Amino acid sequence: MPNIGKFYGVGVGPGAEDLLTVRATEIIKTADIICIPRSSAEKESVAFKVASKYINPQAEIVEISTPMTRDQAILNTEWQSGAEKIVKLLKDGKTVAFITIGDSMLFSTYTYLLKKVQRSLPEASVESIPGITSFSATAALLNMALAEGNEKLAIIPAIDDPADLRTILKQFSNVVLMKVAGKYDEILDILNELGLEDKAVYMSKLGYPDQFFTYDLESLRGVKKEYLSLILVKQEGF
């Protein structure tokens, strides 16, 4: 068997091509294989669009299915299939980079693939490259601290029951709500109830030409939201 290739998980940041780290671009430029997450045949990979400027024209592009579903059986099947593709490439001695939007180790499909790759090929060398998160980039854009001094910060993914926010907001002065599109109006109801509607900001598609943010959350009630959207809540105000 030839030397086993190295596997990289590369966070490519929130959505702007100039917000990748130097290390991320170095890996992307030199990898033999670039694995890109693809949620469906109709949608362009966001991570690929962000990183395409840095990809070596000689690199092979391999799509890894990452369906937008909560069906664990379907997810496990697709993650296993993706991991098998990666293992085969590594056994061929290829350097493989899986690119993922945001940070490689935060709410990323990469972490599920990594576990399966390591289980199948424990001798493979792995390096995970961190990326700038959407919420840290949002805070930087708005010149707004995520947390200061002894303040607590909570990072919450898509909320099944927005009523849980009542408890979370009692414990944390600063809260990042990610993937808010599906529950936006319910989240806004809770913020209004707690008197926090003027202590929150909505951001969507940060880093894209059509990025958008507003402190007037009520103006977006009933409006279709982008998938890449979040709300930052600062109970001490901005």
N, C-alpha and C positions, 0 to 999 in steps of 0.2 A: 504494500500500500504506500502511495506517495505521502510526502509530508502533509499533515492535515492543515488546512487553511485557517485563518483567524476570522472570528465572527465579531462584528461591531454592531452595536445599537447606537444610532446617532440621532440625538435630538436636534431638530433643525429650527427650533424657535417658533414664535407665534404666527408668522405669516409673511415677514418681510425678508427678502434675500440678503439684506445687510445686517440682519440680526442673528446670523449664525456665528458660532464661535470660530476662532482660527483653527482649533483642533478639529471641529466638525468639517470644515471645508477641506482640510488636509486629507482626512480619511475619505471623503467623498471623491476627491480628485484622483485618488490612487487605488481605490477598490476595483477589483476585477468584476465584481457583481454588485449591482445596486438593487436591493429588494424594496419594493414600494407597496405600502398598504393600499388596498382597493376595496371600497365598500360595495360597489356594484359596477357592472359593465358600463353603465351610463355616466358615471361620475368620474371626473378627473381626480387623480390623487392629489390632495392638497400638499402633502409632503414633497411629492415629486415636482410640483409647480414651484415651490419655494426653493428647492435645492438644484433645479435643473441647470442653472447657470454654472454650477461647479462640477457637474458630472462629466467624467472623462468620456469623450465620444466613442472610445473603444470599449467602454464598459458594457456588459450585458445587463439589460433591465429585466428583472423577474418580478412579476406581480404576485402578491400574497393576498388571498381573499380575507377580508376582515368585515364580515357582514354586520349591518346595523340591526342587531337583534339581541334580545335578552334570553333567548332559548339556549340554555347551557349546552345541550346536546349538539346543536348546530355549531355553536362556537367552538366546542372542543374538537369536533370533527375538522373544522376549517383550520384551527390552530395546529392540529396534528399534521394535516396535509402540508401546511406551510413549513412546519419544522422539518418534515421529511425532505422537502425540496432543498432547504438550507443545509441539512446534514449531507445530502448527496453532493452538493457543491463544495462543501468543506472537505469531504473525503477526496474530491478531485484536486485538492490543493489550492482552491480558490480563496481569495480574500473577499469576504462577503460583508456588505454593510446594509443593515436594515434601517431605513430612515423613517423617522416618526415626528409628527408635528409636536411642538412644545418640548418638554423634557422627556428623556428616554425612560426615566424611572418613576414618572408620575402619571397615573391613569393612562398608561400606554399599552397597546397591544404587544409591543416588544417584550414586555416582562413575561407574558404568557408563553410567547414563542421561545424565549430564552430558557425557561424551565424545561420545556420539552426537548429543546436542542441539547441541553446539558444532560438530560436524562438518557438521551439516545447516544450522545457522543461526549462523555464526561472528560475525555482527554483534550477536547478542543480548547484553544485559547480564546478568551472572550474579553472584550473591553467595551464598557458602556460610556458614551460621551454625553454629558449633561447638556441641556438646552435651556434657553430663556423661556420661562413660562408666560402665558398670556396675561396672567394677573400681575406679575412683576413688571412686565412691559407696559401694562396699563397704568400702573402706579407711577412709573417713570415718565410716561407721556404726560400725565396730569400733574407731575411734580408733587405727588401725594404719597406720604409714607404709608406703607402697609401696616406697620406697627411701630410704636415708639416706647422707650422705657420698659415698663412692666406690663404693657398692654398685651392681651392675648389675641392670637390670630387663628381662625378656623378656616379650613379649605373644604368646601362641601360640594360633591358632584351632584348631578341631577337628582332632585329631591322627589321621592315618590309621594310623600305627604308633606306639603308645605307647612302644615300645622306644627311639624317638628321644629320649625324655625323659632317658635316661641321659646322653647327650652334652650336652643343653641344661642340665641341672642341674649339670654339671661346670663350665660356663662362666658361669652366672648364679646369683647368690645369691637373687634374688627372681624368681618366675615367675608370670605370670597365664595360666591355662589356661581358654580360653573354649569354650563349646559342648561341654561334657564329657559330656553325657548318654549319647551312643552308645558311649563307650569308658570309662565310669567305672570298672568293675571292673578293666580292664587297667591303667588309670592308677594305681589304688590299689595294684595288685600291685607296680608299679615304685617307688612311694613307700615301700611296706613294705620292699622289697628294699634301698633306699638309707637306710633308717632315718629317713625324713622324714614318716611318717604322723602324728606328733604336732606337725609344724611346718607344717600346712596347714589351711585352712578352706574349707568348701563353702558357697556361697551360691546361692539360687534365688529368682527373682521379686522382686528387690529393688525396693522402692517400692510393691508391691502389698499389699493387706490381709493376704494369706497369705504374705508374704515369710518366708524360712526360712534359717537358717544353723546350722552345727554344726562343732565341731572334732573330733567323733568320726566321722571319715569311714568307719570300718569298719561303723558302724551302718547305713549306707545301701547296703551291698553287696547286690546282687540286687534292689534296690528301683527301680521305675520313676522316672526323673528328669524334671524339667521341662526344656523346651528352653532356657528362659532361665536357665541355670545356669553357674557357673564355680567354679574352685578357685584360691585364692591360696596359694602356697608361699613361706615365708620360712625359709631355711635357718639363719638366726641365731635363729629362734624369735620368739615374739610378746612 
